[in-house]
Structure formats: structure tokens, C-alpha cells
Amino acid sequence: MKFSLNGLYIESYTKCANCGVLIYEASAEDSARKKVHDGSIYCSQECVDWKLDRDARRAKAAV
């Protein structure tokens, strides 16, 4: 979530690509919590792993 310069309104929302949790400006700057994978932002490594596992299951089911 990115607040305006004066802090009165929100310019944009940053959400986890997997679970939809809002990633606040403070945690977005904290690279230990925010994970980027394939150009998408995730709130944790657990969400990255979940997405990779889901993609593997879908690929296996499609075969």
C-alpha cells in the first residue's frame, strides 16, 4: 500500500499475488518479508511455495 506524500490518501494498493494480503509501505521496503517471483509480489516465501506447488498440480492434472 502506498500512501500519498501528505499521508491523507492511498495512491496504490500492493497485494500478495497468492493470498491477497495487503503489503504495507513499511513491509514493502523490508526485503526479508516481501518476495518477488516471476514479476509478482508475494507476502512471504510460503505464498511463493504455495503458488509453485499449485502450478505443478495443475500441470500434472492437465497431462
WOJOLIN-V168867 format. One record per residue. N is the residue number from 1. PSI is psi in whole degrees, -180 to 180 (999 if undefined). BURIAL is 1 if it has 24 or more other ideal C-beta (glycine too) atoms within 12 Angstrom, else 0. Layout:
N:PSI:BURIAL + N:PSI:BURIAL
//
This chain:
1:128:0 + 2:119:0 + 3:155:0 + 4:169:0 + 5:-37:0 + 6:-7:0 + 7:10:0 + 8:-18:0 + 9:168:0 + 10:125:0 + 11:-39:0 + 12:154:0 + 13:138:0 + 14:120:1 + 15:151:0 + 16:133:1 + 17:-18:1 + 18:-57:1 + 19:-14:0 + 20:8:0 + 21:135:0 + 22:135:0 + 23:110:1 + 24:161:0 + 25:-43:0 + 26:-43:0 + 27:-24:0 + 28:-30:1 + 29:-18:0 + 30:98:0 + 31:-16:0 + 32:-29:0 + 33:-43:0 + 34:134:1 + 35:136:1 + 36:128:0 + 37:126:0 + 38:36:0 + 39:0:0 + 40:151:0 + 41:133:1 + 42:153:1 + 43:-22:1 + 44:168:1 + 45:-30:0 + 46:-40:0 + 47:-35:1 + 48:-47:1 + 49:-41:0 + 50:-45:0 + 51:-43:1 + 52:-41:0 + 53:-42:0 + 54:-44:0 + 55:-39:0 + 56:-41:0 + 57:-42:0 + 58:-39:0 + 59:-38:0 + 60:-39:0 + 61:-29:0 + 62:-19:0 + 63:999:0
//
